Amino acid sequence: MGEKQSKPIPPTLIERLSNEIFIEIFSYLNGVDAAFAFSRLNYRFQCLLLEYCQFFDCKSASKVPFELVFRRHDTQQWKSLQLYDDDDTSGQIEYFNKNYSFVEHFPQLQSLSLLEMKTEHIYRLLYQLRSLTNLNSLTIDSICGKKCLNISLPKLKRLAFSSCRNTKWIKVIL
């Protein structure tokens, strides 16, 4: 008796949509949401995600989607990343600090926001900032810029420290 040949599964309605429609859909979604929803559904979606999802705001990401996106997505292509350490985001910066480095995982990063960061993570992350040679926007809301004077970021065009009350240091970097 011969083996049964399995019939190919016909594409679903959503799989029949053009790549351009998915690219448009991804443009309306945060990279975290798009990657969590479409990652590993099929090879085509995975390729589209890797090429067109490059902006990741983790504010609304709970722990499971956050960790899955970081593990499954090619972070070397990311252009923008926002991490939070507030009560709603379950220690994203701490997780990032323990498992990733900017040098190895985020060489293309152009925009970085570190918000609600706890002081124990500040210096390790500041030290790594030097490796972000493409960075043109940096926001850190829990540190005074006075502590960042030794960081050289040649392409930086936007710098924001939202919790720094001391402004005397600004003259030094201007």
VEXLUM-280522 format. One record per residue: x, y, z negated of N, C-alpha, C in turn; residue in three letters. Coordinates in Angstrom, 3 decimals. Layout:
BEGIN
n.x X&n.y Y&n.z Z&ca.x X&ca.y Y&ca.z Z&c.x X&c.y Y&c.z Z&type ala
...
This chain:
BEGIN
n.x 0.835&n.y -1.180&n.z 0.000&ca.x 0.000&ca.y 0.000&ca.z 0.000&c.x 0.880&c.y 1.244&c.z 0.000&type met
n.x 0.588&n.y 2.180&n.z 0.836&ca.x 1.385&ca.y 3.400&ca.z 0.944&c.x 1.062&c.y 4.388&c.z -0.164&type gly
n.x 2.023&n.y 5.262&n.z -0.430&ca.x 1.808&ca.y 6.306&ca.z -1.433&c.x 0.859&c.y 7.357&c.z -0.888&type glu
n.x 0.070&n.y 7.906&n.z -1.782&ca.x -0.850&ca.y 8.977&ca.z -1.392&c.x -0.066&c.y 10.249&c.z -1.134&type lys
n.x -0.359&n.y 10.872&n.z -0.047&ca.x 0.237&ca.y 12.167&ca.z 0.272&c.x -0.615&c.y 13.240&c.z -0.391&type gln
n.x -0.003&n.y 14.099&n.z -1.190&ca.x -0.778&ca.y 15.169&ca.z -1.809&c.x -0.989&c.y 16.282&c.z -0.792&type ser
n.x -2.182&n.y 16.794&n.z -0.793&ca.x -2.520&ca.y 17.880&ca.z 0.125&c.x -2.033&c.y 19.195&c.z -0.464&type lys
n.x -1.535&n.y 20.072&n.z 0.391&ca.x -1.122&ca.y 21.379&ca.z -0.134&c.x -2.328&c.y 22.140&c.z -0.682&type pro
n.x -2.092&n.y 22.827&n.z -1.753&ca.x -3.161&ca.y 23.616&ca.z -2.373&c.x -3.339&c.y 24.892&c.z -1.564&type ile
n.x -4.564&n.y 25.155&n.z -1.124&ca.x -4.782&ca.y 26.388&ca.z -0.344&c.x -4.591&c.y 27.618&c.z -1.231&type pro
n.x -4.140&n.y 28.714&n.z -0.641&ca.x -3.943&ca.y 29.932&ca.z -1.440&c.x -5.269&c.y 30.466&c.z -1.982&type pro
n.x -5.194&n.y 31.038&n.z -3.163&ca.x -6.380&ca.y 31.664&ca.z -3.747&c.x -6.629&c.y 32.996&c.z -3.053&type thr
n.x -7.772&n.y 33.593&n.z -3.338&ca.x -8.091&ca.y 34.885&ca.z -2.718&c.x -7.047&c.y 35.943&c.z -3.053&type leu
n.x -6.603&n.y 35.963&n.z -4.293&ca.x -5.625&ca.y 36.981&ca.z -4.685&c.x -4.287&c.y 36.767&c.z -3.971&type ile
n.x -3.940&n.y 35.528&n.z -3.718&ca.x -2.680&ca.y 35.246&ca.z -3.028&c.x -2.724&c.y 35.633&c.z -1.552&type glu
n.x -3.901&n.y 35.839&n.z -1.030&ca.x -4.041&ca.y 36.249&ca.z 0.375&c.x -3.843&c.y 37.751&c.z 0.572&type arg
n.x -3.825&n.y 38.496&n.z -0.517&ca.x -3.614&ca.y 39.940&ca.z -0.404&c.x -2.188&c.y 40.222&c.z 0.062&type leu
n.x -2.033&n.y 41.315&n.z 0.762&ca.x -0.716&ca.y 41.660&ca.z 1.305&c.x 0.244&c.y 42.116&c.z 0.200&type ser
n.x 1.517&n.y 42.049&n.z 0.496&ca.x 2.539&ca.y 42.530&ca.z -0.438&c.x 2.340&c.y 44.003&c.z -0.750&type asn
n.x 1.937&n.y 44.789&n.z 0.250&ca.x 1.737&ca.y 46.225&ca.z 0.053&c.x 0.676&c.y 46.509&c.z -1.004&type glu
n.x -0.353&n.y 45.701&n.z -1.051&ca.x -1.395&ca.y 45.886&ca.z -2.076&c.x -0.819&c.y 45.595&c.z -3.460&type ile
n.x -0.028&n.y 44.547&n.z -3.576&ca.x 0.583&ca.y 44.245&ca.z -4.875&c.x 1.571&c.y 45.324&c.z -5.301&type phe
n.x 2.315&n.y 45.844&n.z -4.360&ca.x 3.245&ca.y 46.925&ca.z -4.678&c.x 2.474&c.y 48.130&c.z -5.197&type ile
n.x 1.341&n.y 48.423&n.z -4.585&ca.x 0.487&ca.y 49.529&ca.z -5.048&c.x -0.059&c.y 49.231&c.z -6.445&type glu
n.x -0.509&n.y 48.026&n.z -6.680&ca.x -1.016&ca.y 47.632&ca.z -8.003&c.x 0.090&c.y 47.788&c.z -9.049&type ile
n.x 1.288&n.y 47.305&n.z -8.736&ca.x 2.408&ca.y 47.402&ca.z -9.674&c.x 2.752&c.y 48.852&c.z -9.991&type phe
n.x 2.531&n.y 49.750&n.z -9.041&ca.x 2.854&ca.y 51.163&ca.z -9.282&c.x 1.935&c.y 51.784&c.z -10.331&type ser
n.x 0.759&n.y 51.196&n.z -10.549&ca.x -0.169&ca.y 51.698&ca.z -11.560&c.x 0.054&c.y 51.054&c.z -12.923&type tyr
n.x 0.816&n.y 49.992&n.z -12.956&ca.x 1.023&ca.y 49.252&ca.z -14.197&c.x 2.402&c.y 49.534&c.z -14.784&type leu
n.x 2.458&n.y 49.486&n.z -16.081&ca.x 3.736&ca.y 49.505&ca.z -16.781&c.x 4.450&c.y 48.197&c.z -16.429&type asn
n.x 5.752&n.y 48.234&n.z -16.280&ca.x 6.513&ca.y 47.040&ca.z -15.931&c.x 6.295&c.y 45.884&c.z -16.889&type gly
n.x 6.135&n.y 46.177&n.z -18.178&ca.x 5.909&ca.y 45.122&ca.z -19.164&c.x 4.605&c.y 44.402&c.z -18.854&type val
n.x 3.540&n.y 45.163&n.z -18.598&ca.x 2.236&ca.y 44.561&ca.z -18.319&c.x 2.249&c.y 43.779&c.z -17.008&type asp
n.x 2.841&n.y 44.348&n.z -15.969&ca.x 2.898&ca.y 43.670&ca.z -14.665&c.x 3.711&c.y 42.381&c.z -14.765&type ala
n.x 4.863&n.y 42.461&n.z -15.401&ca.x 5.722&ca.y 41.277&ca.z -15.513&c.x 5.064&c.y 40.196&c.z -16.361&type ala
n.x 4.397&n.y 40.595&n.z -17.436&ca.x 3.743&ca.y 39.605&ca.z -18.288&c.x 2.576&c.y 38.948&c.z -17.558&type phe
n.x 1.827&n.y 39.725&n.z -16.780&ca.x 0.650&ca.y 39.198&ca.z -16.090&c.x 1.006&c.y 38.344&c.z -14.872&type ala
n.x 2.009&n.y 38.751&n.z -14.105&ca.x 2.277&ca.y 38.101&ca.z -12.822&c.x 3.525&c.y 37.220&c.z -12.802&type phe
n.x 4.316&n.y 37.272&n.z -13.837&ca.x 5.567&ca.y 36.517&ca.z -13.853&c.x 5.309&c.y 35.019&c.z -13.783&type ser
n.x 6.062&n.y 34.368&n.z -12.933&ca.x 6.053&ca.y 32.912&ca.z -12.788&c.x 4.733&c.y 32.329&c.z -12.291&type arg
n.x 3.884&n.y 33.143&n.z -11.695&ca.x 2.680&ca.y 32.584&ca.z -11.081&c.x 3.045&c.y 31.862&c.z -9.792&type leu
n.x 3.886&n.y 32.500&n.z -9.015&ca.x 4.427&ca.y 31.848&ca.z -7.821&c.x 5.679&c.y 32.607&c.z -7.385&type asn
n.x 6.378&n.y 32.041&n.z -6.449&ca.x 7.652&ca.y 32.604&ca.z -6.020&c.x 7.477&c.y 33.997&c.z -5.417&type tyr
n.x 6.456&n.y 34.185&n.z -4.625&ca.x 6.214&ca.y 35.481&ca.z -3.973&c.x 6.002&c.y 36.582&c.z -5.000&type arg
n.x 5.137&n.y 36.337&n.z -5.987&ca.x 4.885&ca.y 37.341&ca.z -7.027&c.x 6.161&c.y 37.632&c.z -7.809&type phe
n.x 6.918&n.y 36.586&n.z -8.099&ca.x 8.158&ca.y 36.764&ca.z -8.852&c.x 9.121&c.y 37.673&c.z -8.089&type gln
n.x 9.248&n.y 37.455&n.z -6.797&ca.x 10.136&ca.y 38.298&ca.z -5.974&c.x 9.654&c.y 39.746&c.z -5.948&type cys
n.x 8.353&n.y 39.954&n.z -5.819&ca.x 7.800&ca.y 41.315&ca.z -5.814&c.x 8.046&c.y 42.004&c.z -7.152&type leu
n.x 7.840&n.y 41.276&n.z -8.245&ca.x 8.086&ca.y 41.848&ca.z -9.574&c.x 9.540&c.y 42.273&c.z -9.732&type leu
n.x 10.432&n.y 41.411&n.z -9.334&ca.x 11.855&ca.y 41.709&ca.z -9.503&c.x 12.283&c.y 42.916&c.z -8.686&type leu
n.x 11.657&n.y 43.102&n.z -7.535&ca.x 12.053&ca.y 44.219&ca.z -6.684&c.x 11.343&c.y 45.526&c.z -7.020&type glu
n.x 10.081&n.y 45.460&n.z -7.432&ca.x 9.294&ca.y 46.686&ca.z -7.569&c.x 8.944&c.y 47.079&c.z -8.995&type tyr
n.x 9.174&n.y 46.248&n.z -9.982&ca.x 8.915&ca.y 46.630&ca.z -11.375&c.x 10.243&c.y 46.970&c.z -12.033&type cys
n.x 10.466&n.y 48.266&n.z -12.215&ca.x 11.743&ca.y 48.715&ca.z -12.756&c.x 11.580&c.y 49.701&c.z -13.907&type gln
n.x 10.339&n.y 50.001&n.z -14.300&ca.x 10.073&ca.y 50.985&ca.z -15.344&c.x 9.308&c.y 50.302&c.z -16.473&type phe
n.x 9.940&n.y 50.227&n.z -17.638&ca.x 9.401&ca.y 49.442&ca.z -18.736&c.x 9.237&c.y 50.288&c.z -19.995&type phe
n.x 7.975&n.y 50.566&n.z -20.332&ca.x 7.631&ca.y 51.272&ca.z -21.565&c.x 7.043&c.y 50.229&c.z -22.507&type asp
n.x 7.739&n.y 49.936&n.z -23.565&ca.x 7.365&ca.y 48.835&ca.z -24.448&c.x 6.450&c.y 49.249&c.z -25.593&type cys
n.x 5.925&n.y 50.465&n.z -25.581&ca.x 5.099&ca.y 50.975&ca.z -26.679&c.x 3.915&c.y 50.060&c.z -26.983&type lys
n.x 3.226&n.y 49.604&n.z -25.962&ca.x 2.022&ca.y 48.810&ca.z -26.200&c.x 2.298&c.y 47.307&c.z -26.204&type ser
n.x 3.550&n.y 46.914&n.z -26.095&ca.x 3.879&ca.y 45.486&ca.z -26.007&c.x 4.009&c.y 44.864&c.z -27.391&type ala
n.x 3.204&n.y 43.849&n.z -27.627&ca.x 3.367&ca.y 43.103&ca.z -28.870&c.x 4.590&c.y 42.195&c.z -28.728&type ser
n.x 4.930&n.y 41.499&n.z -29.778&ca.x 6.180&ca.y 40.742&ca.z -29.817&c.x 6.284&c.y 39.687&c.z -28.709&type lys
n.x 5.240&n.y 38.903&n.z -28.491&ca.x 5.311&ca.y 37.809&ca.z -27.509&c.x 5.514&c.y 38.330&c.z -26.085&type val
n.x 4.669&n.y 39.250&n.z -25.583&ca.x 4.928&ca.y 39.758&ca.z -24.220&c.x 6.283&c.y 40.452&c.z -24.110&type pro
n.x 6.650&n.y 41.188&n.z -25.128&ca.x 7.930&ca.y 41.901&ca.z -25.122&c.x 9.093&c.y 40.926&c.z -24.925&type phe
n.x 9.145&n.y 39.884&n.z -25.738&ca.x 10.240&ca.y 38.922&ca.z -25.651&c.x 10.205&c.y 38.132&c.z -24.350&type glu
n.x 9.005&n.y 37.768&n.z -23.879&ca.x 8.902&ca.y 37.029&ca.z -22.616&c.x 9.393&c.y 37.854&c.z -21.437&type leu
n.x 9.020&n.y 39.106&n.z -21.399&ca.x 9.446&ca.y 39.971&ca.z -20.294&c.x 10.964&c.y 40.112&c.z -20.298&type val
n.x 11.546&n.y 40.298&n.z -21.446&ca.x 13.002&ca.y 40.433&ca.z -21.519&c.x 13.705&c.y 39.143&c.z -21.097&type phe
n.x 13.142&n.y 38.009&n.z -21.443&ca.x 13.777&ca.y 36.736&ca.z -21.084&c.x 13.581&c.y 36.381&c.z -19.613&type arg
n.x 12.432&n.y 36.708&n.z -19.048&ca.x 12.090&ca.y 36.254&ca.z -17.696&c.x 12.436&c.y 37.239&c.z -16.586&type arg
n.x 12.602&n.y 38.474&n.z -16.904&ca.x 12.793&ca.y 39.480&ca.z -15.859&c.x 14.272&c.y 39.822&c.z -15.727&type his
n.x 14.675&n.y 40.191&n.z -14.539&ca.x 16.066&ca.y 40.569&ca.z -14.274&c.x 16.297&c.y 41.999&c.z -14.763&type asp
n.x 16.779&n.y 42.141&n.z -15.972&ca.x 16.961&ca.y 43.467&ca.z -16.572&c.x 18.043&c.y 44.278&c.z -15.873&type thr
n.x 18.864&n.y 43.642&n.z -15.079&ca.x 19.929&ca.y 44.371&ca.z -14.386&c.x 19.387&c.y 45.312&c.z -13.313&type gln
n.x 18.128&n.y 45.164&n.z -12.941&ca.x 17.520&ca.y 46.035&ca.z -11.939&c.x 16.670&c.y 47.145&c.z -12.560&type gln
n.x 16.510&n.y 47.130&n.z -13.865&ca.x 15.637&ca.y 48.102&ca.z -14.519&c.x 16.203&c.y 49.508&c.z -14.382&type trp
n.x 15.307&n.y 50.461&n.z -14.135&ca.x 15.687&ca.y 51.868&ca.z -14.010&c.x 15.323&c.y 52.666&c.z -15.265&type lys
n.x 14.268&n.y 52.247&n.z -15.962&ca.x 13.793&ca.y 53.004&ca.z -17.119&c.x 13.367&c.y 52.048&c.z -18.225&type ser
n.x 13.722&n.y 52.393&n.z -19.458&ca.x 13.384&ca.y 51.564&ca.z -20.609&c.x 13.040&c.y 52.461&c.z -21.789&type leu
n.x 11.896&n.y 52.159&n.z -22.424&ca.x 11.499&ca.y 52.843&ca.z -23.654&c.x 11.283&c.y 51.786&c.z -24.724&type gln
n.x 12.041&n.y 51.899&n.z -25.806&ca.x 11.939&ca.y 50.973&ca.z -26.925&c.x 11.485&c.y 51.717&c.z -28.172&type leu
n.x 10.750&n.y 51.009&n.z -29.024&ca.x 10.189&ca.y 51.602&ca.z -30.238&c.x 10.458&c.y 50.679&c.z -31.412&type tyr
n.x 10.585&n.y 51.269&n.z -32.575&ca.x 10.712&ca.y 50.480&ca.z -33.801&c.x 9.665&c.y 50.902&c.z -34.827&type asp
n.x 8.498&n.y 51.299&n.z -34.355&ca.x 7.461&ca.y 51.703&ca.z -35.305&c.x 6.691&c.y 50.479&c.z -35.810&type asp
n.x 5.684&n.y 50.711&n.z -36.630&ca.x 4.933&ca.y 49.619&ca.z -37.243&c.x 4.188&c.y 48.755&c.z -36.227&type asp
n.x 3.824&n.y 49.320&n.z -35.082&ca.x 3.029&ca.y 48.590&ca.z -34.094&c.x 3.860&c.y 47.753&c.z -33.126&type asp
n.x 5.152&n.y 47.944&n.z -33.091&ca.x 5.958&ca.y 47.293&ca.z -32.054&c.x 6.902&c.y 46.214&c.z -32.574&type thr
n.x 6.782&n.y 45.843&n.z -33.774&ca.x 7.501&ca.y 44.712&ca.z -34.376&c.x 8.998&c.y 44.646&c.z -34.077&type ser
n.x 9.701&n.y 45.728&n.z -34.340&ca.x 11.158&ca.y 45.720&ca.z -34.299&c.x 11.799&c.y 45.521&c.z -32.946&type gly
n.x 11.319&n.y 46.214&n.z -31.931&ca.x 11.876&ca.y 46.060&ca.z -30.585&c.x 13.353&c.y 46.434&c.z -30.521&type gln
n.x 13.718&n.y 47.532&n.z -31.144&ca.x 15.112&ca.y 47.977&ca.z -31.080&c.x 16.012&c.y 46.991&c.z -31.818&type ile
n.x 15.544&n.y 46.468&n.z -32.924&ca.x 16.315&ca.y 45.456&ca.z -33.650&c.x 16.506&c.y 44.212&c.z -32.777&type glu
n.x 15.435&n.y 43.746&n.z -32.129&ca.x 15.521&ca.y 42.590&ca.z -31.225&c.x 16.510&c.y 42.875&c.z -30.092&type tyr
n.x 16.385&n.y 44.048&n.z -29.501&ca.x 17.275&ca.y 44.450&ca.z -28.412&c.x 18.723&c.y 44.474&c.z -28.895&type phe
n.x 18.936&n.y 45.064&n.z -30.040&ca.x 20.277&ca.y 45.206&ca.z -30.615&c.x 20.944&c.y 43.848&c.z -30.848&type asn
n.x 20.168&n.y 42.858&n.z -31.238&ca.x 20.709&ca.y 41.530&ca.z -31.526&c.x 20.942&c.y 40.700&c.z -30.265&type lys
n.x 20.160&n.y 40.929&n.z -29.210&ca.x 20.170&ca.y 40.023&ca.z -28.062&c.x 20.697&c.y 40.588&c.z -26.748&type asn
n.x 20.880&n.y 41.890&n.z -26.665&ca.x 21.253&ca.y 42.492&ca.z -25.384&c.x 22.337&c.y 43.542&c.z -25.566&type tyr
n.x 23.020&n.y 43.799&n.z -24.480&ca.x 23.946&ca.y 44.927&ca.z -24.458&c.x 23.691&c.y 45.695&c.z -23.170&type ser
n.x 23.876&n.y 46.993&n.z -23.225&ca.x 23.666&ca.y 47.816&ca.z -22.039&c.x 24.635&c.y 47.428&c.z -20.928&type phe
n.x 25.857&n.y 47.126&n.z -21.286&ca.x 26.898&ca.y 46.818&ca.z -20.304&c.x 26.503&c.y 45.616&c.z -19.448&type val
n.x 26.106&n.y 44.544&n.z -20.082&ca.x 25.813&ca.y 43.301&ca.z -19.374&c.x 24.427&c.y 43.256&c.z -18.753&type glu
n.x 23.451&n.y 43.846&n.z -19.395&ca.x 22.068&ca.y 43.625&ca.z -18.987&c.x 21.365&c.y 44.808&c.z -18.328&type his
n.x 21.897&n.y 46.017&n.z -18.440&ca.x 21.182&ca.y 47.194&ca.z -17.930&c.x 22.090&c.y 48.159&c.z -17.161&type phe
n.x 22.873&n.y 47.690&n.z -16.214&ca.x 23.820&ca.y 48.579&ca.z -15.536&c.x 23.162&c.y 49.653&c.z -14.669&type pro
n.x 21.922&n.y 49.460&n.z -14.234&ca.x 21.247&ca.y 50.418&ca.z -13.353&c.x 20.352&c.y 51.402&c.z -14.106&type gln
n.x 20.313&n.y 51.326&n.z -15.415&ca.x 19.410&ca.y 52.157&ca.z -16.202&c.x 19.664&c.y 53.643&c.z -15.979&type leu
n.x 18.593&n.y 54.370&n.z -15.648&ca.x 18.679&ca.y 55.808&ca.z -15.406&c.x 17.992&c.y 56.614&c.z -16.498&type gln
n.x 17.031&n.y 56.004&n.z -17.175&ca.x 16.291&ca.y 56.697&ca.z -18.226&c.x 16.152&c.y 55.765&c.z -19.426&type ser
n.x 16.478&n.y 56.283&n.z -20.603&ca.x 16.399&ca.y 55.493&ca.z -21.827&c.x 15.771&c.y 56.329&c.z -22.923&type leu
n.x 14.776&n.y 55.745&n.z -23.593&ca.x 14.160&ca.y 56.372&ca.z -24.764&c.x 14.219&c.y 55.377&c.z -25.912&type ser
n.x 14.780&n.y 55.811&n.z -27.023&ca.x 14.843&ca.y 55.014&ca.z -28.245&c.x 14.062&c.y 55.784&c.z -29.295&type leu
n.x 12.879&n.y 55.289&n.z -29.614&ca.x 11.950&ca.y 56.041&ca.z -30.448&c.x 11.658&c.y 55.308&c.z -31.748&type leu
n.x 11.544&n.y 56.084&n.z -32.815&ca.x 11.293&ca.y 55.527&ca.z -34.153&c.x 12.418&c.y 54.568&c.z -34.569&type glu
n.x 13.623&n.y 54.843&n.z -34.129&ca.x 14.757&ca.y 53.960&ca.z -34.389&c.x 15.201&c.y 54.061&c.z -35.847&type met
n.x 15.469&n.y 52.910&n.z -36.427&ca.x 15.975&ca.y 52.858&ca.z -37.795&c.x 17.471&c.y 53.156&c.z -37.786&type lys
n.x 17.943&n.y 53.783&n.z -38.834&ca.x 19.332&ca.y 54.247&ca.z -38.874&c.x 20.358&c.y 53.125&c.z -38.746&type thr
n.x 20.031&n.y 51.913&n.z -39.168&ca.x 21.024&ca.y 50.830&ca.z -39.082&c.x 21.353&c.y 50.424&c.z -37.640&type glu
n.x 20.549&n.y 50.849&n.z -36.673&ca.x 20.801&ca.y 50.496&ca.z -35.268&c.x 21.461&c.y 51.625&c.z -34.482&type his
n.x 21.482&n.y 52.800&n.z -35.036&ca.x 21.914&ca.y 53.985&ca.z -34.294&c.x 23.333&c.y 53.862&c.z -33.758&type ile
n.x 24.290&n.y 53.554&n.z -34.594&ca.x 25.687&ca.y 53.621&ca.z -34.175&c.x 26.057&c.y 52.553&c.z -33.151&type tyr
n.x 25.524&n.y 51.361&n.z -33.293&ca.x 25.823&ca.y 50.318&ca.z -32.294&c.x 25.273&c.y 50.732&c.z -30.932&type arg
n.x 24.063&n.y 51.264&n.z -30.913&ca.x 23.470&ca.y 51.685&ca.z -29.643&c.x 24.183&c.y 52.902&c.z -29.064&type leu
n.x 24.557&n.y 53.845&n.z -29.918&ca.x 25.283&ca.y 55.019&ca.z -29.424&c.x 26.610&c.y 54.621&c.z -28.789&type leu
n.x 27.281&n.y 53.676&n.z -29.389&ca.x 28.552&ca.y 53.219&ca.z -28.840&c.x 28.356&c.y 52.625&c.z -27.441&type tyr
n.x 27.266&n.y 51.898&n.z -27.254&ca.x 26.992&ca.y 51.259&ca.z -25.967&c.x 26.563&c.y 52.247&c.z -24.882&type gln
n.x 26.069&n.y 53.407&n.z -25.268&ca.x 25.583&ca.y 54.376&ca.z -24.280&c.x 26.654&c.y 54.756&c.z -23.267&type leu
n.x 27.896&n.y 54.733&n.z -23.660&ca.x 29.000&ca.y 55.096&ca.z -22.760&c.x 29.024&c.y 54.250&c.z -21.495&type arg
n.x 28.513&n.y 53.041&n.z -21.595&ca.x 28.540&ca.y 52.132&ca.z -20.445&c.x 27.426&c.y 52.408&c.z -19.437&type ser
n.x 26.496&n.y 53.278&n.z -19.779&ca.x 25.373&ca.y 53.580&ca.z -18.880&c.x 25.756&c.y 54.712&c.z -17.935&type leu
n.x 26.527&n.y 54.390&n.z -16.943&ca.x 27.073&ca.y 55.410&ca.z -16.040&c.x 26.028&c.y 56.041&c.z -15.126&type thr
n.x 24.864&n.y 55.414&n.z -14.959&ca.x 23.799&ca.y 55.967&ca.z -14.121&c.x 22.746&c.y 56.729&c.z -14.923&type asn
n.x 22.904&n.y 56.794&n.z -16.231&ca.x 21.895&ca.y 57.410&ca.z -17.090&c.x 21.780&c.y 58.906&c.z -16.824&type leu
n.x 20.555&n.y 59.361&n.z -16.499&ca.x 20.341&ca.y 60.797&ca.z -16.293&c.x 19.317&c.y 61.372&c.z -17.265&type asn
n.x 18.673&n.y 60.519&n.z -18.072&ca.x 17.716&ca.y 60.993&ca.z -19.070&c.x 17.850&c.y 60.144&c.z -20.332&type ser
n.x 18.025&n.y 60.824&n.z -21.462&ca.x 18.172&ca.y 60.135&ca.z -22.744&c.x 17.315&c.y 60.834&c.z -23.785&type leu
n.x 16.464&n.y 60.054&n.z -24.440&ca.x 15.634&ca.y 60.562&ca.z -25.531&c.x 15.857&c.y 59.674&c.z -26.747&type thr
n.x 16.231&n.y 60.306&n.z -27.850&ca.x 16.371&ca.y 59.594&ca.z -29.119&c.x 15.674&c.y 60.455&c.z -30.156&type ile
n.x 14.666&n.y 59.897&n.z -30.804&ca.x 13.902&ca.y 60.761&ca.z -31.705&c.x 14.243&c.y 60.603&c.z -33.175&type asp
n.x 15.247&n.y 59.836&n.z -33.500&ca.x 15.531&ca.y 59.665&ca.z -34.923&c.x 17.004&c.y 59.889&c.z -35.257&type ser
n.x 17.625&n.y 60.782&n.z -34.524&ca.x 19.030&ca.y 61.087&ca.z -34.782&c.x 19.300&c.y 62.536&c.z -34.393&type ile
n.x 20.223&n.y 63.131&n.z -35.064&ca.x 20.640&ca.y 64.484&ca.z -34.710&c.x 21.697&c.y 64.390&c.z -33.616&type cys
n.x 21.605&n.y 65.239&n.z -32.629&ca.x 22.551&ca.y 65.248&ca.z -31.524&c.x 23.976&c.y 65.484&c.z -31.958&type gly
n.x 24.153&n.y 66.056&n.z -33.131&ca.x 25.492&ca.y 66.310&ca.z -33.664&c.x 26.307&c.y 65.016&c.z -33.732&type lys
n.x 25.638&n.y 63.894&n.z -33.939&ca.x 26.314&ca.y 62.604&ca.z -34.045&c.x 26.684&c.y 62.030&c.z -32.681&type lys
n.x 26.219&n.y 62.634&n.z -31.608&ca.x 26.447&ca.y 62.108&ca.z -30.259&c.x 27.484&c.y 62.885&c.z -29.480&type cys
n.x 28.205&n.y 63.764&n.z -30.092&ca.x 29.128&ca.y 64.637&ca.z -29.371&c.x 30.219&c.y 63.891&c.z -28.612&type leu
n.x 30.610&n.y 62.734&n.z -29.060&ca.x 31.704&ca.y 62.009&ca.z -28.423&c.x 31.258&c.y 61.133&c.z -27.261&type asn
n.x 30.016&n.y 61.196&n.z -26.888&ca.x 29.506&ca.y 60.370&ca.z -25.801&c.x 29.576&c.y 61.154&c.z -24.502&type ile
n.x 30.210&n.y 60.570&n.z -23.516&ca.x 30.316&ca.y 61.213&ca.z -22.211&c.x 29.410&c.y 60.485&c.z -21.223&type ser
n.x 28.405&n.y 61.184&n.z -20.735&ca.x 27.486&ca.y 60.640&ca.z -19.742&c.x 27.436&c.y 61.619&c.z -18.574&type leu
n.x 28.266&n.y 61.429&n.z -17.568&ca.x 28.444&ca.y 62.421&ca.z -16.507&c.x 27.194&c.y 62.740&c.z -15.693&type pro
n.x 26.267&n.y 61.807&n.z -15.553&ca.x 25.072&ca.y 62.055&ca.z -14.736&c.x 23.880&c.y 62.550&c.z -15.555&type lys
n.x 24.059&n.y 62.703&n.z -16.857&ca.x 22.953&ca.y 63.083&ca.z -17.733&c.x 22.428&c.y 64.478&c.z -17.393&type leu
n.x 21.113&n.y 64.563&n.z -17.123&ca.x 20.464&ca.y 65.836&ca.z -16.805&c.x 19.446&c.y 66.233&c.z -17.868&type lys
n.x 18.943&n.y 65.250&n.z -18.611&ca.x 17.935&ca.y 65.519&ca.z -19.644&c.x 18.354&c.y 64.814&c.z -20.925&type arg
n.x 18.397&n.y 65.588&n.z -22.007&ca.x 18.787&ca.y 65.067&ca.z -23.307&c.x 17.805&c.y 65.591&c.z -24.341&type leu
n.x 17.185&n.y 64.703&n.z -25.104&ca.x 16.211&ca.y 65.128&ca.z -26.108&c.x 16.439&c.y 64.388&c.z -27.418&type ala
n.x 16.571&n.y 65.171&n.z -28.486&ca.x 16.631&ca.y 64.652&ca.z -29.846&c.x 15.474&c.y 65.299&c.z -30.588&type phe
n.x 14.412&n.y 64.586&n.z -30.771&ca.x 13.208&ca.y 65.229&ca.z -31.292&c.x 13.165&c.y 65.378&c.z -32.805&type ser
n.x 14.113&n.y 64.825&n.z -33.534&ca.x 14.054&ca.y 64.992&ca.z -34.989&c.x 15.284&c.y 65.690&c.z -35.547&type ser
n.x 15.954&n.y 66.452&n.z -34.726&ca.x 17.161&ca.y 67.152&ca.z -35.161&c.x 16.822&c.y 68.600&c.z -35.500&type cys
n.x 17.024&n.y 68.968&n.z -36.735&ca.x 16.749&ca.y 70.343&ca.z -37.150&c.x 18.000&c.y 71.222&c.z -37.039&type arg
n.x 19.155&n.y 70.614&n.z -37.010&ca.x 20.418&ca.y 71.335&ca.z -36.915&c.x 20.707&c.y 71.623&c.z -35.441&type asn
n.x 20.797&n.y 72.893&n.z -35.068&ca.x 21.026&ca.y 73.240&ca.z -33.658&c.x 22.403&c.y 73.850&c.z -33.401&type thr
n.x 23.225&n.y 74.004&n.z -34.419&ca.x 24.554&ca.y 74.601&ca.z -34.234&c.x 25.427&c.y 73.780&c.z -33.287&type lys
n.x 25.253&n.y 72.495&n.z -33.262&ca.x 26.065&ca.y 71.613&ca.z -32.432&c.x 25.803&c.y 71.805&c.z -30.942&type trp
n.x 24.669&n.y 72.354&n.z -30.566&ca.x 24.305&ca.y 72.486&ca.z -29.152&c.x 25.329&c.y 73.325&c.z -28.400&type ile
n.x 25.850&n.y 74.365&n.z -29.008&ca.x 26.842&ca.y 75.219&ca.z -28.352&c.x 28.084&c.y 74.432&c.z -27.953&type lys
n.x 28.398&n.y 73.404&n.z -28.688&ca.x 29.590&ca.y 72.607&ca.z -28.429&c.x 29.480&c.y 71.859&c.z -27.105&type val
n.x 28.306&n.y 71.363&n.z -26.749&ca.x 28.182&ca.y 70.559&ca.z -25.537&c.x 27.749&c.y 71.362&c.z -24.322&type ile
n.x 27.369&n.y 72.612&n.z -24.495&ca.x 26.927&ca.y 73.413&ca.z -23.345&c.x 28.071&c.y 73.993&c.z -22.569&type leu
